[in-house]
């Protein structure tokens, strides 16, 4: 479990990612920037969902195959953390076009 938690984006990694996104925009690489931001969001969302799923199922003897899926947990995390500090590294210019 600790190994899984340790794979999260650190504060420094989020700061560097935002800096890279800003640099890409400054050099006119908007499409590359948008794709990178989307990949970063997907990674972070999947990671957070995986941690929650592991936390919820680690102490259980039985697993509900329909409720305990990464997709279900990703939807929960997405709705709960839409505007959280964890996603503050994103560039606002792309947010209206993305689903998170």
C-alpha atoms as one frame of an Amber mdcrd trajectory, in Angstrom:
protein
   0.000   0.000   0.000   2.763   2.450   0.892   4.457   1.730  -2.441   1.256
   2.642  -4.268   0.875   5.862  -2.279   4.512   6.723  -2.964   3.837   6.808
  -6.704   1.702   9.950  -6.444   2.640  13.279  -7.985   4.631  15.195  -5.386
   4.217  18.921  -4.871   7.499  19.451  -6.709   6.410  17.226  -9.617   3.142
  19.164  -9.929   5.083  22.451  -9.911   7.445  21.173 -12.621   4.542  19.884
 -14.688   2.838  23.268 -14.547   6.096  24.968 -15.519   6.433  22.630 -18.504
   2.846  23.326 -19.555   3.440  27.083 -19.387   6.664  26.738 -21.392   4.926
  24.679 -24.070   2.231  27.347 -24.383   4.835  30.110 -24.627   6.504  28.272
 -27.524   3.219  27.862 -29.368   2.812  24.157 -28.624  -0.802  24.400 -27.464
  -1.882  21.005 -28.745   1.093  19.257 -27.130   0.374  21.157 -23.932  -3.282
  20.122 -23.952  -2.376  16.465 -24.501   0.236  16.532 -21.731  -2.234  18.097
 -19.322  -4.837  15.457 -20.154  -2.296  12.658 -19.637  -1.241  14.158 -16.318
  -4.850  14.409 -15.174  -5.552  10.829 -16.208  -2.460   9.568 -14.389  -3.287
  11.484 -11.230  -6.951  10.489 -11.308  -6.122   6.814 -11.887  -3.552   6.844
  -9.118  -5.909   8.425  -6.597  -8.663   5.985  -7.550  -6.279   3.023  -7.204
  -5.229   4.132  -3.724  -8.849   4.482  -2.601  -9.781   1.139  -4.120  -6.874
  -0.554  -2.358  -7.741   1.102   0.951 -11.367   0.021   0.687 -10.652  -3.577
  -0.290  -7.477  -4.424   1.636  -9.322  -5.335   4.815 -12.230  -7.072   3.119
 -12.524 -10.815   2.638 -14.917 -10.387  -0.264 -14.797  -8.026  -3.188 -17.823
  -6.854  -5.114 -16.691  -7.136  -8.725 -19.177  -4.503  -9.846 -18.628  -1.884
  -7.152 -14.904  -2.365  -6.592 -13.547  -1.419  -9.995 -10.992   1.199 -10.898
 -13.511   2.816 -13.231 -16.082   3.221 -10.441 -13.492   4.689  -8.104 -12.172
   6.997 -10.828 -15.678   8.421 -11.258 -15.941   8.989  -7.492 -12.545  10.687
  -7.293 -13.300  12.771 -10.359 -16.525  14.148  -8.909 -15.089  14.735  -5.424
 -11.774  16.307  -6.390 -12.683  18.296  -9.471 -11.399  21.606  -8.072  -9.065
  20.397  -5.334  -5.551  21.606  -4.622  -4.237  18.295  -5.992  -5.211  19.408
  -9.508  -4.116  23.044  -9.170  -1.186  22.474 -11.544  -3.521  22.412 -14.562
  -3.701  25.356 -16.940  -7.150  26.936 -16.753  -7.274  27.584 -20.492  -7.910
  23.862 -21.164 -10.365  23.136 -18.373 -13.597  23.938 -20.255 -12.595  21.388
 -22.912 -11.711  18.533 -20.596 -13.894  16.220 -18.623 -12.252  16.482 -15.186
